[in-house]
Amino acid sequence: MTVTQPRPRAGTRGRRTPEAVTHRNRGPWTLSKTAVNSALILATAYTLLPVLWLATASAKDTGDLLGGRGLSLSHMHLGANLHALATQDGGIYFRWYLNSLLYAGLGAVCCAFICLCAGYAFEVYRFRGKEKLFGVVLLGVLIPTTALALPLYLLASKVGLVNTFWSVFIPTLANPFGVYLSRIFTAGYIPGEVLEAARVDGAGELRIFWRVGLRMVMPGFVTVLLFQFTAIWNNFFLPLVMLSDTRLFPVSLGLYTWNSQTRTEPDLYPLVVTGALLAVVPLIIAFVALQRFWKAGLTTGSVK
């Protein structure tokens, strides 16, 4: 008895069923997903490992650090390191810490406000040569800050500001990239109709900026503030050029001077590591405390 196989329908020869297509594509998709997850895990480990080492090494003494036992969880001496840090050179470290807070905190707020005013003016008002002037501002983004240290030193020496608080504070008030970001945020967050409505109601330009524009572009203000706060807090070369009085040093320059003395004074090594750990704390606090403005900015951009 001969069994005849049914012929495939016309137009269906060579077609694959959905199950076959899914089975065939599952292999490469799984492989690519695994590769992406592995890359993310490696990137996360690469990012967090120095922080983990800093957190554990800050509680080690000189022998453990020089012996390569920075990641060990035994023989913790964090309290002793903090006490030594507070008493070294008459507690000069916390003087450096206060200096950095003044340089970075006050400088970032003032710089963010100045950049926001400039970006608002570039976007809202029309004046002769506006785009050319804005192009000059963008050229300032291309100039590295280290290249400006020597001209700033010569300028500060002419006016007698070298080795003073103002020699480090005043240059931080200008940030071309902050002006660029402020103009972008102004264009995205402040509709022209709102400004026209305020003018029709009789509000002056300063009042419009202070009561309307500044509040609407607050996420941009916080963005520039965080960028500038991080840049000033980590600033090293400008204070190195400008300052010779150790009482005016920021944390970055103070820890550098201690680290340069560790070959002759190994006991300073734990103080450098512990001081570096404490120096990260203000950056973490700033980003955590101001993150709600970032979330508000993302929400506003998604519904506009």
C-alpha positions as CSV (number, residue, x, y, z in Angstrom):
1,M,0.0,0.0,0.0
2,T,1.5,3.2,-1.1
3,V,1.1,6.4,1.0
4,T,1.2,9.6,-0.9
5,Q,2.6,12.6,0.9
6,P,0.4,15.7,0.6
7,R,1.7,18.4,-1.6
8,P,2.5,21.8,-0.1
9,R,0.1,24.5,-1.0
10,A,1.0,26.9,-3.7
11,G,3.0,29.9,-2.5
12,T,4.0,28.2,0.8
13,R,7.0,26.2,-0.4
14,G,10.2,27.4,1.2
15,R,8.4,29.4,4.0
16,R,9.5,28.9,7.6
17,T,7.1,28.6,10.4
18,P,7.1,31.2,13.2
19,E,8.5,28.6,15.6
20,A,11.4,27.9,13.3
21,V,12.2,31.6,12.8
22,T,12.1,32.1,16.6
23,H,14.3,29.1,17.2
24,R,16.8,30.3,14.6
25,N,17.0,33.9,15.9
26,R,17.2,32.9,19.5
27,G,20.8,32.0,19.4
28,P,22.4,35.2,18.1
29,W,20.0,37.3,20.2
30,T,20.9,35.5,23.4
31,L,24.6,35.8,22.5
32,S,24.3,39.5,21.9
33,K,22.3,40.1,25.1
34,T,24.9,38.2,27.1
35,A,27.7,40.2,25.5
36,V,26.0,43.5,26.4
37,N,25.3,42.4,29.9
38,S,28.9,41.3,30.3
39,A,30.2,44.6,29.0
40,L,27.9,46.5,31.4
41,I,29.1,44.4,34.4
42,L,32.8,45.0,33.5
43,A,32.2,48.7,33.1
44,T,30.4,48.8,36.5
45,A,33.2,46.9,38.1
46,Y,35.8,49.2,36.5
47,T,33.9,52.2,37.9
48,L,33.2,51.0,41.4
49,L,36.5,49.2,42.1
50,P,38.5,52.4,42.7
51,V,35.7,53.7,45.0
52,L,35.7,50.4,46.9
53,W,39.4,50.5,47.2
54,L,39.3,54.1,48.5
55,A,36.6,53.2,51.0
56,T,38.6,50.3,52.5
57,A,42.1,51.8,52.1
58,S,41.1,54.9,54.0
59,A,40.9,52.7,57.2
60,K,44.4,51.2,56.7
61,D,47.6,52.1,58.3
62,T,50.9,52.7,56.4
63,G,52.1,49.1,56.6
64,D,48.9,47.7,55.1
65,L,48.8,50.3,52.3
66,L,52.4,49.8,51.3
67,G,51.9,46.1,51.6
68,G,49.1,46.1,49.0
69,R,46.4,45.2,51.5
70,G,44.1,48.1,50.7
71,L,41.1,45.9,49.8
72,S,41.4,43.8,53.0
73,L,38.6,44.1,55.5
74,S,40.8,43.4,58.5
75,H,42.8,45.7,60.7
76,M,40.6,48.8,60.3
77,H,42.0,52.0,61.7
78,L,39.5,54.6,60.3
79,G,39.1,56.4,63.7
80,A,42.9,56.7,64.1
81,N,43.3,58.0,60.6
82,L,40.6,60.6,61.0
83,H,42.2,61.8,64.3
84,A,45.6,62.0,62.6
85,L,44.0,63.9,59.7
86,A,42.4,66.4,62.0
87,T,45.6,67.0,64.0
88,Q,48.2,67.0,61.2
89,D,49.9,70.4,60.9
90,G,47.4,72.0,63.3
91,G,44.3,70.7,61.4
92,I,45.3,72.3,58.1
93,Y,43.3,69.7,56.2
94,F,39.9,71.1,57.3
95,R,41.1,74.6,56.4
96,W,41.7,73.3,52.9
97,Y,38.3,71.7,53.0
98,L,36.7,75.0,53.9
99,N,38.6,76.7,51.2
100,S,37.4,74.2,48.6
101,L,33.8,74.7,49.8
102,L,34.1,78.4,49.4
103,Y,35.8,78.2,46.0
104,A,33.4,75.6,44.6
105,G,30.2,76.4,46.4
106,L,30.2,80.2,46.1
107,G,31.9,80.1,42.7
108,A,29.5,77.6,41.2
109,V,26.4,79.5,42.3
110,C,27.8,82.8,41.0
111,C,29.0,81.2,37.7
112,A,25.7,79.4,37.1
113,F,23.8,82.7,37.6
114,I,26.1,84.6,35.3
115,C,26.0,81.9,32.6
116,L,22.2,81.8,32.8
117,C,21.9,85.5,32.4
118,A,24.2,85.4,29.4
119,G,22.4,82.5,27.8
120,Y,19.0,84.1,28.4
121,A,20.2,87.3,26.8
122,F,21.6,85.4,23.7
123,E,18.4,83.5,23.2
124,V,15.7,86.1,24.1
125,Y,17.0,89.4,22.8
126,R,18.1,90.7,19.4
127,F,21.1,92.9,19.2
128,R,23.8,93.6,16.6
129,G,26.5,91.0,16.2
130,K,24.8,88.5,18.5
131,E,25.7,85.4,16.7
132,K,29.3,86.5,16.1
133,L,29.7,87.2,19.7
134,F,28.2,83.8,20.6
135,G,30.6,82.2,18.2
136,V,33.5,83.8,20.2
137,V,32.0,82.3,23.3
138,L,32.0,78.9,21.7
139,L,35.6,79.4,20.7
140,G,36.3,79.7,24.4
141,V,35.0,76.1,24.9
142,L,37.9,74.8,22.7
143,I,40.6,76.4,24.8
144,P,41.8,74.2,27.7
145,T,41.7,75.7,31.1
146,T,45.4,74.7,31.7
147,A,46.4,76.9,28.8
148,L,44.8,79.9,30.5
149,A,46.6,79.5,33.8
150,L,49.7,81.4,32.8
151,P,47.9,84.4,31.2
152,L,45.6,84.5,34.3
153,Y,48.7,84.5,36.5
154,L,50.3,87.4,34.6
155,L,47.0,89.3,34.7
156,A,46.6,88.7,38.5
157,S,50.2,89.8,39.1
158,K,49.5,93.1,37.4
159,V,46.6,93.9,39.7
160,G,48.2,92.4,42.8
161,L,45.9,89.5,43.3
162,V,48.5,86.7,43.3
163,N,48.4,84.5,46.4
164,T,45.0,85.7,47.4
165,F,41.5,84.1,47.6
166,W,40.4,86.2,44.6
167,S,43.1,84.9,42.3
168,V,41.4,81.5,42.3
169,F,37.8,82.6,42.8
170,I,37.4,85.2,40.1
171,P,38.5,83.0,37.1
172,T,35.9,80.5,38.1
173,L,33.0,82.9,37.4
174,A,33.4,82.5,33.6
175,N,32.4,79.3,31.8
176,P,31.8,79.4,28.0
177,F,30.3,75.9,28.1
178,G,27.9,77.0,30.8
179,V,26.7,79.9,28.6
180,Y,26.1,77.5,25.7
181,L,24.1,75.1,27.9
182,S,22.1,78.1,29.4
183,R,21.1,79.2,25.9
184,I,20.0,75.7,25.0
185,F,18.0,75.3,28.1
186,T,16.4,78.8,27.6
187,A,15.4,77.9,24.1
188,G,13.8,74.6,25.3
189,Y,12.1,75.6,28.5
190,I,11.0,79.2,28.0
191,P,8.3,79.7,25.3
192,G,8.3,83.0,23.6
193,E,4.5,83.3,24.2
194,V,5.0,83.3,28.0
195,L,7.5,86.2,27.7
196,E,5.1,88.2,25.4
197,A,2.2,87.6,27.8
198,A,4.3,89.0,30.6
199,R,5.3,92.0,28.6
200,V,1.6,92.6,27.7
201,D,0.8,92.5,31.4
202,G,3.3,95.4,32.0
203,A,6.1,93.5,33.6
204,G,9.7,94.8,33.0
205,E,12.5,92.8,31.5
206,L,14.3,92.3,34.8
207,R,11.1,91.2,36.5
208,I,10.3,88.8,33.7
209,F,13.7,87.2,34.0
210,W,13.6,86.9,37.8
211,R,9.9,85.9,38.2
212,V,9.3,83.9,35.0
213,G,12.5,83.0,33.1
214,L,14.7,82.0,36.0
215,R,12.1,79.7,37.5
216,M,11.3,78.0,34.3
217,V,14.9,77.3,33.4
218,M,15.9,76.1,36.9
219,P,16.9,72.6,35.7
220,G,19.4,74.3,33.4
221,F,20.7,76.4,36.3
222,V,21.2,73.3,38.4
223,T,23.0,71.5,35.5
224,V,25.5,74.4,35.0
225,L,25.9,74.6,38.8
226,L,26.8,70.9,39.1
227,F,29.2,71.0,36.2
228,Q,31.0,74.0,37.6
229,F,31.0,72.8,41.2
230,T,32.7,69.6,40.0
231,A,35.2,71.4,37.9
232,I,36.2,73.9,40.6
233,W,36.3,71.2,43.3
234,N,38.7,69.2,41.2
235,N,40.7,72.2,40.0
236,F,44.4,71.8,40.6
237,F,46.5,73.6,38.1
238,L,45.2,77.1,38.7
239,P,45.6,77.1,42.5
240,L,49.1,75.5,41.9
241,V,50.1,78.5,39.8
242,M,48.3,81.2,41.9
243,L,48.9,80.2,45.5
244,S,51.9,79.8,47.7
245,D,50.3,80.2,51.1
246,T,49.3,76.8,52.3
247,R,46.4,78.3,54.3
248,L,44.7,79.2,51.0
249,F,45.1,75.8,49.3
250,P,42.1,73.8,48.2
251,V,41.8,70.1,49.1
252,S,43.2,69.0,45.8
253,L,46.4,71.0,46.1
254,G,46.8,70.2,49.8
255,L,46.6,66.5,49.3
256,Y,49.1,66.8,46.4
257,T,51.6,68.5,48.7
258,W,51.2,65.7,51.3
259,N,51.5,63.0,48.6
260,S,54.7,64.5,47.4
261,Q,56.1,64.1,50.9
262,T,55.2,60.5,51.3
263,R,58.6,59.2,50.2
264,T,60.3,61.0,53.1
265,E,57.3,60.8,55.5
266,P,55.4,57.5,54.8
267,D,53.0,58.2,57.7
268,L,51.3,60.8,55.4
269,Y,50.2,58.1,53.0
270,P,47.1,57.0,55.1
271,L,46.2,60.7,55.6
272,V,46.2,61.3,51.8
273,V,43.9,58.3,51.2
274,T,41.6,59.3,54.0
275,G,41.5,62.9,52.9
276,A,40.7,61.8,49.4
277,L,37.7,59.8,50.6
278,L,36.4,62.8,52.5
279,A,36.9,65.0,49.5
280,V,34.4,62.9,47.5
281,V,31.6,63.4,50.0
282,P,30.5,67.0,48.9
283,L,30.3,65.8,45.2
284,I,28.0,62.9,46.2
285,I,25.9,65.1,48.4
286,A,25.5,67.8,45.7
287,F,24.4,65.3,43.1
288,V,22.0,63.4,45.4
289,A,20.4,66.6,46.8
290,L,19.9,68.2,43.4
291,Q,18.8,65.2,41.5
292,R,15.1,66.1,41.7
293,F,15.8,69.1,39.5
294,W,17.2,66.7,36.9
295,K,14.1,64.6,37.1
296,A,11.9,67.6,36.8
297,G,13.8,68.7,33.7
298,L,13.4,65.3,32.1
299,T,9.7,65.3,32.8
300,T,9.2,68.8,31.4
301,G,11.1,67.9,28.2
302,S,8.9,64.8,27.7
303,V,5.6,66.5,27.8
304,K,6.5,69.7,25.8
